[in-house]
Amino acid sequence: MNIFAESFAVEDYFMQQARLNGQEVGAVDSTVAVGNFLKFIAQFSNAKSVVEIGTGSGVGALWLLQGMPADGVLTTIDSEREHSKIARNIFEEAGIPTTKYRIITGKLIEVIGKLADSSYELIIIRPALDLFDMIQESYRLLKPNGLLIIDQALSGGKVSDPTQRDPESIARRDGIKVIKEDERWAASVLPIGAGVLVANKLT
């Protein structure tokens, strides 16, 4: 089933090149199925203001930019300067106007803390570090009825195994629990990629 989902969409040349670049530096990127889902969500929600936390090599951003309207702007944030560099290079190669995106490098939670309240329709989170705090910040940043997507939410199955006590699994497990138990969110978990959590800000 997962193989079929991953083969449903096809990456273009620049997405494929970005993925290869990411593999060389150990960047964590969305799978093809998740990337296509991000494009779908961006189109469906007509998201003009999007934040991506964890740029990786730029694969997810390329999918998002395909789905966003012409006047949309993507803010993508990564803590690794090398990731930001290779993402910027692939955006330039793909001919994406610099007015469509901004790339910010720095400590994630500090950068997020400087973004404006209630200003974004869609937020994507990939890293597990500081996930709880990033979820709280995402609620602040999202407009009413905005969407939060946590990529790799299930760590490829490790989160559902209580014997997995590594920091990443614990952080993602706790993050899912926080959203599930918070009445301000409506959420669902999808078994694509390494697991995707989608949450709608209700109030």
C-alpha positions as CSV (number, residue, x, y, z in Angstrom):
1,M,0.0,0.0,0.0
2,N,2.8,2.4,1.0
3,I,4.7,1.6,-2.2
4,F,1.6,2.4,-4.3
5,A,1.2,5.7,-2.5
6,E,4.9,6.6,-3.0
7,S,4.6,5.8,-6.8
8,F,1.3,7.8,-7.3
9,A,3.1,11.1,-8.0
10,V,6.3,11.7,-9.9
11,E,9.0,14.2,-8.9
12,D,10.4,16.6,-11.5
13,Y,14.1,17.0,-12.3
14,F,14.7,19.6,-9.6
15,M,13.0,17.6,-6.9
16,Q,15.1,14.6,-7.8
17,Q,18.3,16.6,-7.8
18,A,17.4,18.2,-4.5
19,R,16.8,14.8,-3.0
20,L,20.2,13.5,-4.2
21,N,21.9,16.7,-2.8
22,G,20.1,16.0,0.5
23,Q,21.3,12.4,0.7
24,E,24.9,13.6,0.3
25,V,24.7,15.9,3.4
26,G,22.3,13.7,5.5
27,A,19.3,16.1,5.2
28,V,15.9,14.7,6.1
29,D,13.3,15.3,3.3
30,S,9.7,14.5,2.7
31,T,9.0,11.3,0.7
32,V,7.4,11.6,-2.7
33,A,3.9,10.8,-1.3
34,V,4.2,13.3,1.5
35,G,5.5,16.0,-0.9
36,N,2.6,15.4,-3.2
37,F,0.3,15.7,-0.2
38,L,1.8,19.0,0.8
39,K,1.2,20.3,-2.7
40,F,-2.4,19.1,-2.5
41,I,-3.0,20.8,0.9
42,A,-1.4,24.0,-0.3
43,Q,-3.7,24.0,-3.3
44,F,-6.8,23.0,-1.4
45,S,-6.3,25.6,1.3
46,N,-5.1,28.3,-1.1
47,A,-2.3,28.9,1.4
48,K,-0.5,32.2,0.6
49,S,1.5,32.4,3.8
50,V,3.3,29.1,4.6
51,V,6.1,28.3,7.1
52,E,8.2,25.2,6.7
53,I,10.3,24.2,9.7
54,G,13.1,22.0,8.6
55,T,14.1,22.9,5.0
56,G,16.3,19.9,4.4
57,S,17.5,20.0,0.8
58,G,14.4,21.8,-0.4
59,V,12.3,18.9,-1.7
60,G,9.3,19.7,0.5
61,A,9.6,23.4,-0.4
62,L,9.5,22.6,-4.1
63,W,6.3,20.6,-3.7
64,L,4.8,23.4,-1.6
65,L,5.7,26.1,-4.1
66,Q,4.0,24.1,-6.9
67,G,0.8,24.1,-4.9
68,M,0.8,27.7,-3.6
69,P,-0.9,30.5,-5.5
70,A,1.2,32.9,-7.6
71,D,1.2,35.6,-4.8
72,G,2.0,33.1,-2.1
73,V,5.2,33.3,0.0
74,L,7.0,30.4,1.6
75,T,9.2,30.9,4.7
76,T,11.5,27.9,5.2
77,I,13.7,27.6,8.2
78,D,16.6,25.3,9.0
79,S,19.3,25.1,11.7
80,E,21.9,23.9,9.2
81,R,23.6,26.4,7.0
82,E,24.6,23.7,4.5
83,H,20.9,22.7,4.1
84,S,19.9,26.3,3.5
85,K,22.6,26.7,0.9
86,I,21.7,23.6,-1.2
87,A,18.0,24.6,-1.0
88,R,18.7,28.1,-2.2
89,N,20.8,26.7,-5.1
90,I,18.1,24.3,-6.3
91,F,15.5,27.1,-6.1
92,E,17.7,29.3,-8.3
93,E,18.3,26.4,-10.7
94,A,14.5,25.8,-10.9
95,G,14.0,29.5,-11.7
96,I,11.8,30.2,-8.7
97,P,11.6,34.0,-8.1
98,T,13.1,35.2,-4.9
99,T,9.8,37.0,-4.1
100,K,8.2,33.5,-3.7
101,Y,10.3,32.4,-0.7
102,R,12.6,33.4,2.1
103,I,15.2,31.1,3.6
104,I,16.1,31.6,7.3
105,T,19.0,29.8,9.0
106,G,19.2,29.7,12.8
107,K,18.1,28.0,16.0
108,L,14.6,26.9,15.0
109,I,12.6,27.8,18.1
110,E,14.3,31.3,18.2
111,V,13.5,32.0,14.6
112,I,9.9,30.8,15.0
113,G,9.5,33.0,18.1
114,K,10.1,36.1,15.9
115,L,7.4,35.4,13.4
116,A,4.1,37.3,13.6
117,D,1.0,36.1,15.4
118,S,-2.0,34.8,13.3
119,S,-0.2,35.4,10.0
120,Y,0.0,31.9,8.3
121,E,-2.5,29.5,6.8
122,L,-0.2,26.5,6.8
123,I,2.8,25.3,8.9
124,I,4.9,22.2,8.3
125,I,7.2,20.8,11.0
126,R,9.9,18.0,10.4
127,P,12.4,18.0,13.3
128,A,11.6,16.3,16.5
129,L,13.8,18.5,18.7
130,D,11.7,21.1,20.6
131,L,8.6,19.7,18.9
132,F,6.4,20.5,21.9
133,D,7.5,24.1,21.8
134,M,7.1,24.3,18.1
135,I,3.5,23.0,18.3
136,Q,2.7,25.7,20.8
137,E,4.3,28.4,18.6
138,S,2.5,27.0,15.6
139,Y,-0.9,27.6,17.3
140,R,0.2,31.2,17.9
141,L,1.3,31.7,14.3
142,L,-1.6,30.2,12.5
143,K,-4.7,32.1,11.4
144,P,-8.0,30.7,12.6
145,N,-8.8,27.5,10.7
146,G,-5.1,27.2,9.7
147,L,-3.4,23.9,9.2
148,L,-0.4,22.3,11.0
149,I,1.3,19.3,9.4
150,I,3.9,17.3,11.2
151,D,6.0,15.3,8.7
152,Q,7.6,12.0,9.9
153,A,5.2,12.1,12.9
154,L,5.4,8.4,13.4
155,S,9.2,8.0,12.8
156,G,8.4,5.2,10.4
157,G,6.6,3.1,13.0
158,K,8.8,3.7,16.0
159,V,6.4,6.1,17.7
160,S,3.7,3.4,18.0
161,D,6.2,1.0,19.7
162,P,6.3,1.9,23.4
163,T,9.6,0.1,23.8
164,Q,11.2,2.7,21.6
165,R,12.6,5.3,24.1
166,D,15.0,7.2,22.0
167,P,14.6,11.1,22.2
168,E,13.1,11.5,18.8
169,S,10.4,8.8,19.3
170,I,9.5,10.2,22.8
171,A,9.3,13.8,21.4
172,R,7.1,12.8,18.5
173,R,4.9,10.6,20.8
174,D,4.5,13.4,23.2
175,G,3.7,15.9,20.4
176,I,1.0,13.7,19.0
177,K,-0.5,13.3,22.5
178,V,-0.5,17.1,23.1
179,I,-2.4,17.8,19.9
180,K,-4.8,14.9,20.4
181,E,-5.7,16.1,24.0
182,D,-6.0,19.8,23.1
183,E,-9.6,20.8,22.2
184,R,-8.2,23.7,20.2
185,W,-7.1,21.3,17.5
186,A,-8.9,18.8,15.3
187,A,-6.4,16.2,14.1
188,S,-5.8,13.0,12.1
189,V,-2.8,10.8,11.5
190,L,-2.1,9.5,8.0
191,P,0.1,6.5,7.2
192,I,2.1,8.0,4.4
193,G,5.9,8.5,4.3
194,A,7.1,8.1,7.9
195,G,3.7,9.2,9.1
196,V,1.9,12.6,8.8
197,L,-0.2,14.3,11.4
198,V,-2.6,17.0,10.2
199,A,-4.1,19.4,12.7
200,N,-6.7,22.1,12.1
201,K,-6.6,25.1,14.5
202,L,-10.2,25.4,15.6
203,T,-10.1,28.7,17.7
